[in-house]
Amino acid sequence: MNLMPLGSLGAVEARGTMTFGFWLPWVSAADGNVVTVKIIHEADQFLQAFPAREFQLTHSFRPPYGDFWSVAVPIAGTPPAVPGSAWGNPGRYVYRYTITNPSVGTLDWIIDPFAREFGVGKQSAFTLGYEPYVWSAGEAQWRTPALADLILYEVNIAEFGNDLDRARELVAYLADLGINAIEIMPLSNVGNSVDWGYLPIGYFGVDERFGKRSDFQQLVDICHQHGIAVIVDVVYGHTGVDFPYYDAYTRLQYRDNPFMGPFAKDYFSNFGKSTDFNREITRDYFFTANHHWLEVYHVDGFRYDCVPNYWDGPMGVGYASLVYETHQLTRANIAAGRPYWSRFDAGAGKPLRLVQMAEQLEAPEDVLRSTYSNCTWQNGTYGAARAVAQGDRGRLADLGLQLGLFGYPDRETVNGDDIPKTALQYIENHDHERFLCNFGTSNPDEAGNPLFAEGDRARWYMLQPYLIGLLMSKGIPMLWQCEEFAENYFLPDFGMGRVSLLRPMRWDFFYDESGRPIVSLVRKLLRIRRQRDHMRQGTYFFFNDWNRYQQFGVLLFARYAGAHYTLVAVNFSDTDRTVPFWFPMAGDYAEELHGGALDLRNVLSLRQVDLNIPSHYGRIWTLT
């Protein structure tokens, strides 16, 4: 894959003159096509006296993708066409392209596929007099955490803080909670005002709903200052229908498309369109987008959405090639000493710390074994936990195995590169209803709209054993925003009600009788995980014994490394349980959640000890 020359693509300023350029394969001037750009200052855009100004682009043929259109437009200090207009002044401008074709007429409202900023609706944007963000002095010393040390928190900026400004104010809270990485749902431009972001129409900037590019750079900077890595969710296997490389060729009535089309799976085809990684321009476009987010925004990695849409196997030109090329690009930039890329350098002979996370739910183990991805989403733990919560005690064994990621590789050597491997662990994420909904729902809406159903927060205590198991498990634990104070939103399995209704964090839950004990528990669990290396990196052993444990709703597993040993015991039942256990190592065991009388003194090796596990709760004993 090759990097595209972003210095001549999109809207690029040089001394007050904006140069616009983009590839539009198969659309040439020789066939009678005319391309223009319409530009208006943001202050004028809703005023009828000030129409957008229009400039015609020049066609050329530029390898490797062919037809290229560009124009240079002097703006700074130039007089407006209509007196009183803000044209010529510094600030934000919005723009769009038009194509006039002899067969179909004039097509308006085509956005720039290389835009770095976006306006309201289907408009691209640029800032005249833009000043690059100045990173803090400490940014050069930032190092992305090791894969095994990650503790993730997934956020939707619109729901978490409304915009990037407010989100920055909450970074200290996240650090205090105990996480060290956030995974941000897509920031790229979309067509709707309320949207999760999974039908993007622009890839090289931050959607105007959230703020400006400098706002996100500042968020990343502040996160790094608080020891928090930033992973962005990217959507490369499909786009929204207003993405210009789909929109333009569809309205031009071309029978084929130089960028889009079914490639592997064709999910989202009812309301989005697949990208064709057989096309060189497609592969290079998304490779360049990866580089842009790493170079300009200093992100620590990517969560690749819907991998099946561009998964054509481990030797294919789709997903596997993209993560390989991104890995090699990172290694090359480190070797070249490029500023800030050292954040991924763990030292000589150590694996890169770039996070490349697949959302490959159909075969998560396989994508880890056969690609340069170092982690993946997987729904096995979520599915087993949900079944147990709904009364299927027989799935406790499955849950015990999933918490240990049985069947997943710990590391792979690919082309001589040593790559650690793991999977995420979660019981909540943006894709599913809140876990509390498994224990019963009610609907406070007098009209009975099912979108407003909620889980029963009076049953907050039933969350506790699941959180203990999750946050002590093998892999990368992930919390979904406000999971730590027992959020209870319902989410339908399909339909526009999933993505077109904002479900903001209800911070008042942090203080109430259901939220306080869950916040306290999560803080304790994350403290334990941070302080105990063997809880993050050690071996996991599941005591799979139906007669002694699972039939009573109890799950036991150990985390250990060398002389360090921790037993985790959780009870999902309505009854306190006493179960036998034989510790493999003698000594004193401190109970990590409450201590005191719960500590075990002078435990003998392989001698039976009766353990008391309270209902809907658990114990954590660590050898001291």
N, C-alpha and C positions, 0 to 999 in steps of 0.2 A: 504494500500500500504506500501511497505517496501523500505528502502534505500539500494541500492546496495553498496558493500564494495569497493569504488573507490580506496582505498589504495592498492588493489591487482588486479585492472583492468586497462587495457591500458598499457602504458609504465611508470614505476615508478622507480625512481633512489634511490639507497642507497649506498653511499660511492663508487661511480663510477661504480657500477653494475646496469644494467637496467633489471628489471623484467617485462616480458610481460605476460599478462593473459587476457583471455576472455572466456565467455560462448559461446559454439557452440552446442546447443541442437541437439540431434539426429545424431551427427557426432562423432563416437567413434573409438578408436584404434582397438577394437575387430572386427569391420567390415572392417578392412584393411585400414583405413584412416591414412594419415600422414599429419601433419600440420607443416609448417616452417615459420620463419620470415626472411625476407631479409632486411639488414640494410646497409646504406651507408652515409658517411658524406656529408652534403650538398655541400661542396666545391668540392667533387669528382663526383657528380651525373651525370654530362654531359661529363665526360672524359672517353673515351673508355678503357684506360689502367687500370681503377680502378672499377672492378665490385662490386656489392653489395655482402656482406658476408651473408651466409645463416646458420641458426641455427634451429635445430629441437625442437619442443615443445613436452612436455610430457602430456599425457592424464590422467585425473582423473575424478571421478564422484563427483560433489560438489552440494549439495542442495542449493537453492530449484529448480534450473533450469536444473540440470543434467550435461551433458558433458562439461568439463572445460579443457582448454589447456593453458599451461604456460611454461616458461623457464626463467632462469636467465643468463644474458650475461655480463661478465666483459668487460668493454670498456675502461674506463679511464686509460691511461698509458700503455695499452697493445699494442704490436707491430702490425703494419699493415701487411696484407698478401702480399701487393705489396709495395716495397719501394717508398717513395714519396707521399703515400696516407695520407690524413688527419685523418685517423682512429686513435682513441685513444686520439685525442686532444679534448679540450672543444669545445662547439659550437652546432650547430643544425645538427641533423641527420634526414634523412627520412627513413621510413620503410613501409613494406607491408607484408601481409601474403600470403602463398600459401597453397592449399589443394590438396593432391594427393589421388584420390579415385579410387579403382579398376575398377569401371564401366565407369568412364568418363575421367580418366587421371588426369593431373595436371592443376589446376586452379590457375592462377597467378593474381596479382593486386587486392587483396582483402584488403580493408582498415580496420583499427581497429575501431570498433564501439564505443570504449571508449577513443579514442585518445584525448589528450588535445591540441595538435597542429597539423597543417596540412602542407603538402608540395604541390608543384605544381602538378596539375592533381590528379590522384587517389593514393595519398600517404599520410600516416600519418607521424607525426614528433614528435620529442622530443628534448629538449635542455640539453646536457650533462653539468653539472655544473650549472643548473638553479638556480637562486636566486629569491625567492618569492618577490613579490612587497611589498614595505614598504609604507603603507598608511600615508597620512599627519596627523598631530596632530589633525586637526579639524574634521577628518572623524568621530570620536567617538561621536561628538556632532551633527552630521547631523540628521535631522528628515525629513522624506518624507512629502510633503505638504498634507493637508487635501484634500479629493476627490473634494469637492466643489470649492476649490481654484486653481485647476489645469488649466493651460493654455498650451496646447500642441503644439509642432512643430514636424512634421514628417520628418525624413531624411533618405535618402539612402546614406550611407557613400561614396560609389563610385562616386556619383554625387555631393554630398554636399561639400566634401573636397578631394576626390580622395582616401585618406587613413586616418587612425586614427590620424596620426601625424598632418596633415593639419586640420582635424576636431577639434583637441584640440585648435588650434589657433583661431577658430571661436566661441568658447564658450562665450567669453566676448561680442561679437556681439549679440548673442542670448539673453544673460541676459539684455543687453542694449535695445534690441527690446521690451522686456517686458514679455517673456514667462518664465515659471518656470518648464517645463518638456519637455523632448524630447522623441519621440517614434522612435526607430531605427529599420529600416527594417532588416530582418534576417542577423545575423553575422555568422551563422553556415556555415560549409564547403559545397560547391556545386561543381558539376563537371565541370562547364564552367567558363571561365575567365570573361565573361560579363554576369551577371545574377542578377535578383532581390533577389534570395536566397530562393525561395519558393519550391525548390526541394532539400532539404538538404540530404547530405550523411554522415554527422558527426554532433554531437550535443553537445560536451563537450568543445568546444573551438572556437576561432576566426579564420575565414578563412584567409589564408595567403595573400589573395588579399588586406586585410585591414591592416595587421600588426600582431604583436605578442600579446599574452595574456596580457603582462604587458602594452602594448600600450592601450588596452581597459580599463584596470584597472586605468591607469592614466587619461584617458578621463572621466571615472566615477568620480574619485577623484576631478578633476578640475570642472566638472559640479556641484558637490555638494558644492564646495567652492564658486561657483557663484549662489547658491540657485536653482539649476536646478536638478530635479529628472530625472532618466534614466529608461525608460521602453523599454524592448527588445521584438521584434516580434519573436514568436516561432511557429514552424510548426510541430505539433505532429500528425495530422490526416493523413498525407501522407508523402512519402519520394521520393527522386530521385531513379532511377533504379540502381544506383551504391551504394546505401546504402547496407552495407555488409549483413544485415539480409534478404535482398531481393536478392541481386546479388549472394551470395554464394549458396543459396538453389535453385535458378533458374538454375544456371549452373550445380549444382549437379543433376538436373532433379528430384528433390523430388516432389511428387504429393501434398504434404501439406507443410506448413511453420509454424514454432513455434512462429513467431513474426508478420508476415505480413498477410494481407488478408482483404477483404471487411468486414466492421463492421457495419457502419450505412449507410450514403450516400457514394458513391464511386466516388466523383469528382476527376478530374485530372488523371483518369485511362488511358487516352491515352498517357500520358507522365510521369506519376508518379505512385506510388503504395500506396494503403491504408494500414494503420496499424491496427492490430486486438487487440482491448482492451479487448477482451475476454481472452487473454493470460496474465498470471501473469507476465511473463518477460517483456511484452510490457508496462503494467501499471507501473511496478516498474522502468523500464528504464527511462520513461519520468518524473516520480516523482523525480527520482534521478537527472535528468538533471535540473529540477526546483531548487532543493536544491543547486546544484553546482553553478548555476548562482547567486543565492541569497548569498551564503556563500563566494564564491571565488571572484566574480565580484561586489558584493554589489549593484546589480541592485535594483530598487524600485518596480518592478513589471513586468507583462507580458501582451502582446497583443497576444491572442491565435488565430492564423490564422485558417480559414476554420473549425469552430466548427461543422458544420453539419456532417463532416466526422467521428467524434467520439462522436456525441450526441445521446445517447440512452435513453434520458429522465432524469428527475430530480432524480430518484432513481437508475439510471444505473451505470455501472462500468466504463463508459467512461469519458467524459468531466466533468460532475457534480462531480464525485468522485475525479478527479484530483484536481479541484479547492478547494474542501472541505479539502482534505488531505494536500494541500499546505497551506491553512489557518491554520489548526491545527498544522502543523509543525512549522509555524512562531510563533504561540502563545507559543508552547512548548519551542522554542529557546529563546524567550523573558523571559519566566519564569525561564529558566535555567541560565540566565545571560550571554549567549554567546556573545562574543564581536561583536559589530556593529548591532546586530539584534534589538537593541532598537530604531533604526530609524523608526520602524513601530509602536512603542508604543506611543499612544496619551495620556496615563494616565489611572488611575483606572476607570473602567466602560466605557471607550471610545472604539469605534470600531478601529480595526487595520487599519493602513494606507497602507498596502500592496495593490498595484493596480493589480487587476485581471480582465482584459478587454477581453471580447469575441468579435470575429468577427462572429457574428451569425446574418446574414442579413435576414434570412428567418423568424425568429420570435424573434427579439431582446427584445421585452417586456417580453416574456415568460422566456428567459434565465435569465433575471434579477430577476424575481419574484421567480424562483424555484431553484436557485443555489447560491453558495457563490461568484459568480462574482459580483463585485460592479459597473461595467460599461460595456458598449457595443458600438461597432460601429453600426450605423444605416444609411440607405441611404434615409430615408424619407425626411429629410431637403434638401439634395443634389438633389433629384428627383424633389421636388416642386420648388426649386430655378432654376433648369435647365429649367423646363417647362415655368416659368415666363420669363426667359431670352430669350426663343425662341418665346415669344409673347402670351403665354396663360395667360391672366390676370385673368381668372377664377380660376387659381391655387393660387392666392395670399392668399385666405383664408386658403388653405392647408398649405402654407408656414408659415402663422401666427401661426397656430396650432402646426406645427412641431418645430418652434423656441421655443415653450413653452413645448415641449416634452409631449404633452397631451397623456394620456394612459400609461405613464411610471411610475413605482413606485419611490418614493423618498427614501424609506427605507423599509427593511423587517427584521423581527426577525425570524431567522432560528436556531433551536436547542438551543434557548436561546441566540444566538449571534445576537447583533444589528448590521446590516450592511447597511450603506448608499448606495443608488443606484442612478445612473444617466446614461446618454448616451452622446456620443460624438456628436458635431455639426461641420459640415464641408461642404464646397462647392467644395473643391478640396482635392484629396488625390492621392496616387501613382497609383490607379486603373483606374483613369479617365483622360481625356484630360483636359487641363487648361481651367478655366471657361471662359476666353476671347474668346475661340473658339466658344462659343454659339452666339457671336455677329458677326460672319463672319470670314472666313479663307482665306488665300492665300498661294501660294506655291512658295518659292523663288528658288526651285531646277529646273534648266533648263531641267533636264530629266523628271520632273513631278512626281518623286517618292512620293506617298502619305504620306510616313513616315515623310517627311520633311515639311508638311503643318504646318501653324502657325496661331494663332489667331491674330486679327488686334489690335495691341497695340495703334493705334491712338484712339481707343475707350476705353482707360483705365478708363475714368470717369464713364463708365457704371458699373464698378465693385463696386463703392463706396456704393450704398445702400445695396448691398448684404453683404459687409464687416461690415457695421454698424450693420445690423440685426444680423449677425453671432456672432460678438464679444460682443454684448450686450444680447445674448440669454441665456436661461436656459440650464444648462448642462456644458459639458467640451468643449470649443471651440478649434478647431485644425486647424492650418495652415500647408499646405504642403510646403516644402522648396521652397523658392523664390516666393511664393504667394504674399509676402509683397512688391515686386516690379514688379508686373504685368507680371510674366513669361507667355509665350504664346505657349508652346509646344503643338502639337497635339499628341494624343495617340490612336492607333487603338483599337477596342473593343476586338479583339482576334488575335492570331498568334504570331510568334516568334519576329516580329517587336516590340511587347510590351516590352519584357524583354531583348532582345539581342542588343539593341541600347542604349548607354549611352546618357543621356540628362543632361549634367552638368549644375550647376547653372551659369547663365551668370551675373556675378557681375557688368558688365558694365551697366546693366539695372538699377542698384541701383542709378546711377547718371543721367540718361537721363530724358527727359521731361515727359515720361510716368511713370517711376519708382518713381521719387522723391515725387510726391504728394501722391502716394499710401503708400510709406514708412511712410510719415508724418502722414497720416490718421491712419494707423495701430498702430503707436506708441502712438498717442493720445487715441485711443480706448482701448488699453491695459493698459495705465495709468489709465483711468477711471475705468476699470474693477478691477484693483488691489486696487485702493483707495476706492472704494465703496463696502462695504460688501454686501449690498442688491442687487448689480448687480450680485454677484456670488452666493449668498445663499438665496436671497429673493424670494417672490412670483412673478410669471409671470402672467400678465393678457392681453389677446388679445382683442382689440376692433374690433370685427367682424361685420362690418357694410358696406355692399356693396354700398348702396346709398350714404353714406357720404364719404367713403374712397376708398375701393378697385376698384370701377368703374373708379376712376381717377388715378389708379396706386399707391395709397398711402396705407401704412401699419402703424398702430399705435399699440404699446404695452407698458405696464408699468411694471417696476420692483420696488417692494416695500417691506419694512419690518418695522413695527411699524410706527414711525414718518418719516421714510426715504422713499422718493418717487422720481422716475425718469420716465419721459415719453420719449419714443423713437419713432420718426416719420421719416419714410423713403419714398422717392418718386422714383419709378422705371420708371416714364414716361419721355417723352421728353419735358414736359411743367412744369413750376413752378406752384405749386398748393397752394390755400388757403382753408383750411378746418376748420370747427368748432370743438372746444373741450371744455369739462367742467372738470376742474381739481377738484379732490375730496377734496383737502386740500388747504387752503388759505396760501398765503405767497409770497415770492420772489423766482423766479425760474431762476437759472443760466443756460445759454446755454453753454454746456460743450465743444463743438468743437471750437467755436470762441468767444463767450461771447460778452461783450460790448453792442452795441445797440440791440443785439438779446436776451438779458436777458429780462425776464418778471417780472415787478414790481407790487406789491400790487394786486396780483391775488386774486380774491374772490372765495370762495368755490362754486362749482357747478354753476358758471356763465359762459356764453359762452365767449370763447376767440377764435379769428380767428388766426390760425397758418399758417405762410408762409413757405412752404417746397420747396426748390429749386429742379429742375429736376436732376435726377440721383445723388441724395445726400440725406441728412437728417439732422435732428436736435435732440439734446439730452438735455432736460430740467430737472434739478434736483432741488428739493426744498432745499433752503439754510436755 
